[in-house]
């Protein structure tokens, strides 16, 4: 028993060490990405000097305004005005979508579930289509009409899924099936609007659906990051309940004092908030919410106390890497991050699955 306990402790330490290494790698890649681009090339030390040495850069950021009160040097302005908001948004989007994916897969007991396949994406797409094609929005300011619509309709769809799922026998499959049905219905509505849309409207809607980190400015990126930071501890607090659900299902969870219905509802609400906040500004970034939890699970196991943080960091790493490749591979042409995530992450995801299957046999 003592040796088993020691092995368990050693395994836990190795998992934490892996998460720390992954976090350091993500920070290093972010610094590299902020200095790497078609317009100006900076090494990591020069980028760090710009980021942390405010004496060199005479313009201080006005908190939450996204504006710069004076003119800094050329390289500093490129980093602060163009690359820093983009990388910050990439890290935040990766953390939010991967965490939401891990939570949804855990509470519904299905590894194929992701924030976008459960109806959040279809709701956001419906809201964006209404704003672009029909000029219908709940928000009076035209610049934020698409963002507001995408956010509200994604939450509305999730609310419908939760209510309809409660009408049937309370099982995980109820939410999944209702989510699939809602996805088909909203998809049909969006397709109908696309059929009657003009070429300009079609182009705008298609560009939104690709997913891009360049849309949010510094102010938006800061507010989104603060919102995700506020939601992360509330996500991790469900780790024990998810571990209980994943062991032997609902009956075992009930015997240990966990209410599966309440747990699923709360987790779906938190996941929907995290996903909606991000994709309302960036558009559809779908692959990371499915792949990052899978990759993390193959590498560190099913303990959600470590799986959720690992998925968050892995998601940030995937998004930043995909965006860096997308904006520099064919510069000055920028390939949207949603496309690059599928191109880069898909083969790597398949390799991990096949490699793990081979070890299992």
Secondary structure, DSSP 8 states (H G I E B T S, - for coil): -HHHHHHHHHHHHHHHHHHHHHHHHHHHHHHHHHH-SSS----HHHHHHHHH-TTTS---B-TTT--BSS---HHHHIIIIIIHHHHHHHHHHHHHHHHHHHHHHHHHT-TT--TTTTTHHHHHHHHHHHHHHS---SSS-GGGHHHHHHHHHHHHHHHHHHHHHHHS-S-HHHHHHHHHHHHHHHHHHHHHHHHH--HHHHHHHHHHHH--SSSS-HHHHHHHHHHHHHHHHHHHTTHHHHHHHHHHHHHHHHHTT--HHHHHHHHHHHHHHHHHHHHHHH----HHHHHHHHHHHHHH-S-HHHHHHHHHHHHHHHHHHHHHHHHHTBTTB---HHHHHHHHHHHHHHHHHHHHHHHH-
